[in-house]
Amino acid sequence: MTATTTRPADAPPPDLRLPKRRGVELSLLVCAVLISVYGYIDVGLTKNNAVPPDAARYGAGLGVLALLAHLAVRLRAPYADPLLLPIAVLLNGIGLVFIYRLDLDTPGEVAAPAQLIWSTVGVGLFIAAVVLLRDHRVLQRYAYLSVAAALVLMIVPILFPAVNGAKIWIRIGGLSFQPGEFAKILLAVFFAAYLAANRNALAYTGRRIWRLQLPTGRVLGPIVAIWLLSVVVLVLERDLGTSLLFFGLFVIMLYVATGRTGWIAVGLLLAGAGAFAVGSLEPHVNSRVTDWLDPFASIQAGQGPGQLAQSLFAFAAGGMLGEGLGLGHSVLIGFAAKSDFILATAGEELGLVGLTAIFLLYGLLVARGYRAGLALRDPFGRLLAVGLASIIALQVFVIAGGVMGLIPLTGMAMPFLAQGGSSVVTNWIIVALLITVSDSARAPHPEAPEPGAFTPLPDREPALDLDLDLDLDLDLEDER
């Protein structure tokens, strides 16, 4: 008789432990820092025939920031996605290289040192968020506080004078920042919390009009009111780029929460109608629409090329492989060459190949954010991850489309690449939240929480009206 080992029938199955992959993250971070330092040295050799004297300091500073961020992730979010942090470091490093390259052609307007300081602040807030936010579900408790803070941040710039036609800046002495950048995260938190708590009511209750199920005003009214108020404020500030971003974020998260494709059609129709009305009535926006329809009109009128025309010339000059770092002439675009139009520098000096690589980095960053959301069990986490990743996706689309002449210019900053302290800090916070969410998605779930640990929220909604089940059954019968 052979001895056999048996496991009790009531014993729980062993936990499926995914690899942490922190070593992979560290290796990718080293590659990201080396690529950035190589670009920095290449610009110096091209422009001055010498290695920049502060190349070692630049490399050491970027490396230390990356290492500190990695240690924070290793200690507090060991199961986080290993690609998110290296992609952010690489994009931030490439942005610093492009800004430094443009600084060499504009010695009176040096921006790279300030951008490095803002990047340091962003990494510091990234570390603080990863270390202090142990569970992303804590944010769900502060949904209405988040939306109140977001509205305040969007209203305050109206009291300050306009800069380049838009009232989106707060200037105090020599310091300036854009509060609307931080409002994006706060609104994403509010939308995720509200839609998670009411997603069944939004999807299955209300009145059916043609093939669209319209929820009751009691459920949809509060979130639409908050969105409309934020858009009205942004229109008064003439910040149509952020307004378009908020609208797209609202529609995407509403679609993800309900699964109703009709919301996408409604969103596109409303966005088109709103853009037409604002473009026809607002002079600042109308001038951008006119330039978009005929970017070479100023050349034909003998006034020289405008910003959009210069941007298109830069992309055309880049060709397939580009002219090389430091050999382009995108500085001719003017005052927005380091911010709105920095993508033209990438297109001219890196060519279509380099530009495609940058877009692939953005696409991979967004895809990993979506993947983290899909792997989560709680509705709030899923919606939050999708919302944060969608913010980056919408920004890239709106900015790249404007610079390339696909849509009118909006005046936003390319994530991580463009000059702008508020933008780079906000994007680092977004990456920190995505890392926290991905750690929750990949970490093993113990059967019983540890003493004093945060109690997971149930994966079901608060009790709704008793008519909800009846309405759901009726809807299913109609579909049959």
VOMIVO-108638 format. One record per residue (C-alpha): residue number from 1; residue in three letters; x, y, z. Coordinates in Angstrom, 1 decimal. Layout:
BEGIN
NUM	ala	X	Y	Z
...
//
This chain:
BEGIN
1	met	0.0	0.0	0.0
2	thr	1.5	3.3	-1.1
3	ala	1.4	6.3	1.1
4	thr	-0.5	9.2	-0.3
5	thr	-0.8	12.8	0.9
6	thr	-4.2	14.3	0.8
7	arg	-5.3	17.9	1.5
8	pro	-8.4	18.5	3.5
9	ala	-11.4	19.3	1.3
10	asp	-12.1	22.5	3.2
11	ala	-8.6	23.9	2.9
12	pro	-8.5	27.1	0.9
13	pro	-6.6	27.0	-2.4
14	pro	-3.2	28.6	-2.4
15	asp	-3.0	32.3	-3.3
16	leu	-1.9	33.1	-6.8
17	arg	1.0	35.4	-6.3
18	leu	2.1	37.4	-9.3
19	pro	5.7	38.4	-9.6
20	lys	6.5	41.8	-8.3
21	arg	8.9	42.7	-11.2
22	arg	10.6	45.5	-9.3
23	gly	13.9	44.4	-10.9
24	val	12.4	44.9	-14.3
25	glu	11.3	48.4	-13.3
26	leu	14.8	49.3	-12.1
27	ser	16.4	48.1	-15.3
28	leu	13.9	50.1	-17.4
29	leu	14.6	53.2	-15.2
30	val	18.3	52.9	-15.9
31	cys	17.6	52.7	-19.6
32	ala	15.3	55.7	-19.4
33	val	17.9	57.9	-17.6
34	leu	20.6	56.8	-20.0
35	ile	18.5	57.7	-23.0
36	ser	17.7	61.1	-21.6
37	val	21.4	61.8	-20.7
38	tyr	22.5	60.7	-24.2
39	gly	20.0	63.2	-25.7
40	tyr	21.2	65.9	-23.5
41	ile	24.9	65.3	-24.5
42	asp	24.0	65.0	-28.2
43	val	22.3	68.4	-28.1
44	gly	25.4	70.0	-26.6
45	leu	27.7	68.3	-29.1
46	thr	25.5	69.4	-32.0
47	lys	25.1	73.0	-30.9
48	asn	28.4	73.8	-29.2
49	asn	30.7	71.0	-30.3
50	ala	31.3	70.1	-26.6
51	val	29.6	68.1	-23.9
52	pro	27.4	70.3	-21.8
53	pro	29.3	71.2	-18.6
54	asp	26.4	70.3	-16.4
55	ala	25.7	67.0	-18.1
56	ala	26.9	64.9	-15.2
57	arg	24.8	67.0	-12.8
58	tyr	21.7	66.6	-15.0
59	gly	22.2	62.9	-15.3
60	ala	22.8	62.5	-11.5
61	gly	19.7	64.6	-10.7
62	leu	17.4	62.7	-13.0
63	gly	18.9	59.4	-11.7
64	val	18.4	60.3	-8.1
65	leu	14.8	61.3	-8.7
66	ala	14.1	58.0	-10.5
67	leu	15.8	56.0	-7.8
68	leu	13.8	57.7	-5.0
69	ala	10.6	57.1	-6.9
70	his	11.5	53.5	-7.4
71	leu	12.3	52.9	-3.7
72	ala	8.9	54.4	-2.8
73	val	7.2	52.0	-5.2
74	arg	9.3	49.1	-4.0
75	leu	8.4	49.7	-0.4
76	arg	4.8	50.7	-0.6
77	ala	3.5	49.3	-3.9
78	pro	5.5	46.2	-4.6
79	tyr	3.0	44.7	-7.0
80	ala	2.5	47.8	-9.1
81	asp	2.8	47.8	-12.9
82	pro	6.6	47.9	-13.7
83	leu	6.1	50.0	-16.8
84	leu	4.3	53.1	-15.5
85	leu	7.2	54.7	-13.7
86	pro	9.9	54.1	-16.4
87	ile	7.6	55.5	-19.1
88	ala	7.0	58.7	-17.0
89	val	10.7	59.1	-16.3
90	leu	11.6	58.7	-20.0
91	leu	8.9	61.2	-21.2
92	asn	10.0	63.7	-18.6
93	gly	13.6	63.3	-19.5
94	ile	13.0	63.7	-23.2
95	gly	10.9	66.8	-22.4
96	leu	13.9	68.3	-20.5
97	val	16.1	67.6	-23.5
98	phe	13.8	69.4	-25.9
99	ile	13.4	72.4	-23.6
100	tyr	17.2	72.6	-23.1
101	arg	17.7	72.4	-26.9
102	leu	15.3	75.3	-27.5
103	asp	16.9	77.3	-24.6
104	leu	20.1	77.3	-26.6
105	asp	18.4	79.2	-29.4
106	thr	16.6	81.6	-27.0
107	pro	19.3	82.5	-24.4
108	gly	17.2	85.3	-22.9
109	glu	14.3	82.9	-22.1
110	val	15.9	79.9	-20.3
111	ala	13.3	77.4	-19.1
112	ala	15.1	74.0	-18.6
113	pro	16.3	74.8	-15.0
114	ala	12.8	75.8	-13.9
115	gln	11.3	72.7	-15.6
116	leu	13.8	70.5	-13.7
117	ile	12.7	72.1	-10.4
118	trp	9.1	71.5	-11.2
119	ser	9.9	67.9	-12.2
120	thr	11.5	67.5	-8.8
121	val	8.4	68.8	-7.1
122	gly	6.3	66.4	-9.1
123	val	8.4	63.4	-8.2
124	gly	8.2	64.6	-4.5
125	leu	4.4	64.6	-4.7
126	phe	4.6	61.3	-6.5
127	ile	6.5	59.7	-3.6
128	ala	4.2	61.3	-1.0
129	ala	1.1	59.9	-2.8
130	val	2.5	56.4	-3.1
131	val	3.7	56.4	0.5
132	leu	0.7	57.9	2.2
133	leu	-2.2	56.6	0.0
134	arg	-2.2	52.9	1.0
135	asp	-5.6	52.2	-0.5
136	his	-7.1	54.2	-3.4
137	arg	-10.7	53.5	-2.1
138	val	-10.0	56.1	0.6
139	leu	-10.5	58.8	-2.0
140	gln	-14.1	57.7	-2.5
141	arg	-15.0	59.2	0.9
142	tyr	-14.0	62.7	-0.3
143	ala	-15.9	62.9	-3.5
144	tyr	-17.9	66.0	-2.8
145	leu	-14.9	67.7	-1.2
146	ser	-13.0	67.0	-4.3
147	val	-15.6	68.6	-6.6
148	ala	-15.8	71.6	-4.4
149	ala	-12.1	72.1	-4.4
150	ala	-12.0	71.6	-8.2
151	leu	-14.6	74.3	-8.8
152	val	-12.7	76.7	-6.5
153	leu	-9.5	76.1	-8.5
154	met	-11.3	76.8	-11.7
155	ile	-13.0	80.0	-10.5
156	val	-10.0	81.7	-9.0
157	pro	-8.1	82.5	-12.2
158	ile	-11.1	84.6	-13.4
159	leu	-10.0	87.2	-11.0
160	phe	-6.5	87.5	-12.6
161	pro	-5.6	89.1	-15.9
162	ala	-5.6	87.1	-19.1
163	val	-2.4	85.6	-20.5
164	asn	-2.3	85.0	-24.3
165	gly	-6.0	85.4	-24.4
166	ala	-7.0	83.0	-21.7
167	lys	-7.7	83.5	-17.9
168	ile	-6.2	80.2	-16.7
169	trp	-3.1	81.5	-14.8
170	ile	-2.5	82.7	-11.3
171	arg	0.5	85.0	-11.0
172	ile	1.9	86.0	-7.6
173	gly	5.2	87.9	-8.0
174	gly	7.5	85.7	-10.1
175	leu	5.5	82.6	-9.5
176	ser	2.7	81.4	-11.8
177	phe	0.7	78.2	-12.0
178	gln	-2.4	76.9	-13.6
179	pro	-5.0	75.6	-11.1
180	gly	-7.1	73.9	-13.7
181	glu	-4.5	71.3	-14.1
182	phe	-5.1	70.0	-10.6
183	ala	-8.9	70.3	-11.0
184	lys	-8.7	67.5	-13.6
185	ile	-7.7	64.9	-11.0
186	leu	-10.3	66.1	-8.5
187	leu	-13.1	65.9	-11.0
188	ala	-12.0	62.4	-12.0
189	val	-12.2	61.4	-8.4
190	phe	-15.7	62.8	-8.1
191	phe	-17.0	61.3	-11.4
192	ala	-15.6	57.9	-10.4
193	ala	-17.2	58.0	-6.9
194	tyr	-20.6	59.2	-8.1
195	leu	-20.8	56.9	-11.1
196	ala	-19.7	53.9	-9.1
197	ala	-22.4	54.5	-6.5
198	asn	-25.2	55.0	-9.1
199	arg	-24.1	53.0	-12.1
200	asn	-27.0	50.5	-12.0
201	ala	-29.5	53.3	-11.8
202	leu	-27.8	55.1	-14.6
203	ala	-27.9	52.1	-16.8
204	tyr	-31.3	50.5	-16.1
205	thr	-33.7	53.1	-14.8
206	gly	-35.4	56.1	-16.5
207	arg	-37.1	56.6	-19.8
208	arg	-36.2	54.9	-23.1
209	ile	-36.0	57.3	-26.1
210	trp	-35.4	55.4	-29.3
211	arg	-32.4	53.1	-28.4
212	leu	-31.1	55.3	-25.6
213	gln	-32.0	54.7	-21.9
214	leu	-32.1	58.1	-20.3
215	pro	-31.7	58.0	-16.5
216	thr	-34.0	59.9	-14.1
217	gly	-33.1	63.5	-13.4
218	arg	-32.6	62.6	-9.7
219	val	-29.7	60.3	-10.6
220	leu	-28.1	62.1	-13.6
221	gly	-28.9	65.7	-12.6
222	pro	-26.1	66.3	-10.0
223	ile	-23.3	65.1	-12.1
224	val	-24.5	66.9	-15.2
225	ala	-24.9	70.1	-13.1
226	ile	-21.3	69.8	-11.9
227	trp	-20.0	69.2	-15.4
228	leu	-22.0	72.1	-16.9
229	leu	-20.8	74.5	-14.2
230	ser	-17.2	73.5	-14.8
231	val	-17.6	74.0	-18.5
232	val	-19.2	77.4	-18.1
233	val	-16.3	78.5	-15.9
234	leu	-13.8	77.3	-18.5
235	val	-15.6	79.1	-21.3
236	leu	-15.5	82.3	-19.3
237	glu	-11.8	81.8	-18.9
238	arg	-11.5	81.1	-22.7
239	asp	-9.8	77.8	-21.9
240	leu	-11.5	75.7	-24.5
241	gly	-8.8	73.0	-24.4
242	thr	-9.5	72.0	-20.8
243	ser	-13.2	72.4	-21.4
244	leu	-13.0	69.8	-24.2
245	leu	-11.0	67.6	-22.0
246	phe	-13.5	67.7	-19.2
247	phe	-16.3	67.0	-21.6
248	gly	-14.5	64.0	-23.1
249	leu	-13.7	62.7	-19.6
250	phe	-17.3	63.0	-18.6
251	val	-18.6	61.0	-21.6
252	ile	-15.9	58.3	-21.4
253	met	-16.5	57.6	-17.7
254	leu	-20.3	57.7	-18.2
255	tyr	-19.9	55.1	-21.0
256	val	-17.7	52.9	-18.9
257	ala	-20.0	53.1	-15.9
258	thr	-23.2	52.2	-17.9
259	gly	-22.0	50.3	-20.9
260	arg	-24.4	52.3	-23.1
261	thr	-22.8	53.2	-26.5
262	gly	-25.5	55.8	-27.0
263	trp	-23.8	58.1	-24.6
264	ile	-20.8	58.3	-27.0
265	ala	-23.0	59.4	-29.9
266	val	-24.7	61.9	-27.7
267	gly	-21.4	63.2	-26.5
268	leu	-20.0	63.6	-30.0
269	leu	-23.1	65.5	-31.1
270	leu	-23.0	67.9	-28.1
271	ala	-19.3	68.4	-28.4
272	gly	-19.7	69.3	-32.1
273	ala	-22.6	71.7	-31.4
274	gly	-20.8	73.4	-28.6
275	ala	-17.5	73.7	-30.6
276	phe	-19.4	75.3	-33.5
277	ala	-21.3	77.8	-31.2
278	val	-18.2	78.8	-29.3
279	gly	-16.0	79.0	-32.4
280	ser	-18.6	81.3	-34.0
281	leu	-19.2	83.6	-31.1
282	glu	-15.9	83.9	-29.2
283	pro	-13.3	86.0	-31.1
284	his	-10.2	84.3	-29.5
285	val	-11.5	80.9	-30.5
286	asn	-12.8	82.0	-33.9
287	ser	-9.3	83.2	-34.8
288	arg	-7.9	79.8	-34.1
289	val	-10.6	78.1	-36.1
290	thr	-9.8	80.5	-39.0
291	asp	-6.1	79.7	-38.8
292	trp	-6.9	76.0	-38.8
293	leu	-9.1	76.2	-41.9
294	asp	-6.4	78.0	-43.8
295	pro	-3.0	77.9	-42.0
296	phe	-1.2	79.5	-45.0
297	ala	-3.6	82.5	-45.4
298	ser	-1.1	84.9	-43.7
299	ile	1.7	83.8	-46.1
300	gln	-0.6	84.6	-49.1
301	ala	-1.4	88.0	-47.6
302	gly	2.3	88.8	-47.3
303	gln	2.4	88.7	-43.5
304	gly	4.6	85.7	-43.1
305	pro	3.8	82.2	-41.7
306	gly	1.8	81.9	-38.4
307	gln	2.5	79.4	-35.7
308	leu	0.4	76.6	-37.2
309	ala	2.1	77.1	-40.6
310	gln	5.6	77.0	-39.0
311	ser	4.6	73.9	-37.1
312	leu	3.5	72.1	-40.4
313	phe	6.8	73.2	-42.0
314	ala	8.7	71.7	-39.1
315	phe	6.9	68.3	-39.5
316	ala	7.5	68.4	-43.2
317	ala	11.2	69.1	-42.8
318	gly	11.6	66.2	-40.4
319	gly	10.7	63.6	-42.9
320	met	11.1	60.0	-41.9
321	leu	14.3	60.1	-39.7
322	gly	14.5	63.7	-38.7
323	glu	17.2	66.3	-39.1
324	gly	18.9	65.3	-35.8
325	leu	18.8	66.8	-32.3
326	gly	19.7	70.5	-32.4
327	leu	19.6	70.8	-36.2
328	gly	16.0	72.0	-36.6
329	his	14.4	75.4	-36.7
330	ser	11.3	74.9	-34.7
331	val	12.2	77.9	-32.6
332	leu	10.8	80.0	-35.4
333	ile	7.3	79.0	-34.2
334	gly	7.6	81.7	-31.5
335	phe	6.7	82.1	-27.9
336	ala	4.8	78.7	-27.7
337	ala	7.7	76.6	-29.1
338	lys	8.5	75.2	-25.7
339	ser	5.0	74.6	-24.6
340	asp	2.1	74.2	-27.0
341	phe	4.3	73.4	-30.1
342	ile	7.1	71.3	-28.5
343	leu	5.8	68.3	-30.4
344	ala	6.9	70.1	-33.6
345	thr	10.5	70.0	-32.3
346	ala	10.2	66.3	-31.9
347	gly	8.8	65.9	-35.4
348	glu	11.4	68.0	-37.0
349	glu	14.5	66.6	-35.3
350	leu	13.5	63.0	-34.6
351	gly	11.3	62.5	-37.7
352	leu	8.3	60.3	-38.1
353	val	10.1	57.4	-36.5
354	gly	10.9	59.3	-33.3
355	leu	7.5	60.9	-33.2
356	thr	5.9	57.4	-33.5
357	ala	8.0	56.2	-30.6
358	ile	6.8	59.0	-28.4
359	phe	3.2	58.3	-29.3
360	leu	3.8	54.6	-28.5
361	leu	5.1	55.6	-25.1
362	tyr	1.9	57.5	-24.4
363	gly	-0.2	54.7	-25.8
364	leu	1.5	52.2	-23.6
365	leu	1.1	54.4	-20.5
366	val	-2.7	54.8	-21.2
367	ala	-3.1	51.1	-22.0
368	arg	-1.4	50.0	-18.7
369	gly	-3.7	52.4	-16.8
370	tyr	-6.8	50.8	-18.5
371	arg	-5.4	47.3	-17.7
372	ala	-5.0	48.2	-14.0
373	gly	-8.6	49.3	-14.0
374	leu	-9.9	46.2	-15.7
375	ala	-8.2	44.0	-13.1
376	leu	-9.8	45.7	-10.1
377	arg	-12.8	44.3	-8.3
378	asp	-14.3	47.6	-7.0
379	pro	-16.2	49.8	-9.3
380	phe	-14.7	53.0	-8.0
381	gly	-11.1	51.8	-8.7
382	arg	-12.0	50.7	-12.2
383	leu	-13.6	54.1	-13.0
384	leu	-10.8	56.0	-11.4
385	ala	-8.1	54.2	-13.4
386	val	-10.0	54.6	-16.6
387	gly	-10.6	58.3	-15.9
388	leu	-6.9	59.1	-15.0
389	ala	-5.6	57.2	-18.1
390	ser	-8.2	58.9	-20.3
391	ile	-7.0	62.4	-19.1
392	ile	-3.6	61.6	-20.6
393	ala	-5.1	60.1	-23.7
394	leu	-7.4	63.1	-24.3
395	gln	-4.5	65.6	-23.7
396	val	-2.3	63.9	-26.2
397	phe	-5.1	63.7	-28.8
398	val	-6.1	67.4	-28.4
399	ile	-2.6	68.7	-28.4
400	ala	-1.2	66.5	-31.2
401	gly	-4.3	67.1	-33.3
402	gly	-4.0	70.9	-32.9
403	val	-0.2	71.1	-33.6
404	met	-0.6	68.8	-36.7
405	gly	-3.6	70.7	-38.1
406	leu	-6.2	68.0	-37.5
407	ile	-8.3	70.1	-35.1
408	pro	-8.1	73.8	-34.1
409	leu	-5.4	74.7	-31.5
410	thr	-6.4	74.6	-27.9
411	gly	-3.4	75.9	-26.0
412	met	-2.7	72.9	-23.7
413	ala	0.6	71.3	-22.6
414	met	1.8	68.0	-23.8
415	pro	2.1	65.6	-20.8
416	phe	5.6	65.5	-19.4
417	leu	7.1	67.0	-22.6
418	ala	6.1	70.6	-22.7
419	gln	7.2	73.5	-20.5
420	gly	4.8	74.0	-17.6
421	gly	5.2	73.4	-13.9
422	ser	1.5	72.8	-13.1
423	ser	1.3	70.3	-16.0
424	val	4.3	68.2	-15.1
425	val	3.3	68.1	-11.4
426	thr	-0.2	67.0	-12.2
427	asn	1.0	64.3	-14.5
428	trp	3.3	62.9	-11.8
429	ile	0.3	62.7	-9.4
430	ile	-1.7	60.9	-12.0
431	val	1.0	58.3	-12.5
432	ala	1.2	57.9	-8.7
433	leu	-2.5	57.2	-8.5
434	leu	-2.2	54.7	-11.4
435	ile	0.6	52.9	-9.6
436	thr	-1.4	52.7	-6.4
437	val	-4.4	51.3	-8.3
438	ser	-2.3	48.8	-10.2
439	asp	-0.7	47.6	-7.0
440	ser	-4.2	46.9	-5.6
441	ala	-5.1	45.1	-8.8
442	arg	-2.1	42.8	-8.8
443	ala	-1.5	42.2	-5.1
444	pro	-2.8	39.0	-3.6
445	his	-6.0	39.4	-1.6
446	pro	-5.9	37.8	1.9
447	glu	-9.0	36.2	3.2
448	ala	-9.1	38.2	6.3
449	pro	-7.9	41.8	6.7
450	glu	-5.2	42.6	9.2
451	pro	-6.1	44.3	12.4
452	gly	-6.4	48.0	11.8
453	ala	-6.3	47.7	8.0
454	phe	-8.7	49.5	5.7
455	thr	-11.9	47.5	5.3
456	pro	-12.6	46.8	1.6
457	leu	-15.7	48.3	0.2
458	pro	-18.4	45.8	-0.9
459	asp	-18.5	45.1	-4.6
460	arg	-22.2	46.0	-4.7
461	glu	-24.1	49.2	-4.7
462	pro	-26.0	50.8	-1.8
463	ala	-29.7	49.8	-1.6
464	leu	-31.6	51.4	-4.4
465	asp	-35.3	51.7	-4.9
466	leu	-37.2	48.4	-5.0
467	asp	-38.4	49.3	-8.5
468	leu	-34.9	48.8	-9.8
469	asp	-35.1	45.0	-10.0
470	leu	-38.5	45.3	-11.7
471	asp	-37.2	47.8	-14.2
472	leu	-34.2	45.6	-14.9
473	asp	-36.4	42.6	-15.6
474	leu	-38.6	44.6	-17.9
475	asp	-35.6	45.9	-19.8
476	leu	-34.3	42.3	-20.2
477	glu	-37.8	41.2	-21.4
478	asp	-37.8	44.0	-24.0
479	glu	-34.4	43.0	-25.3
480	arg	-35.6	39.4	-25.7
//
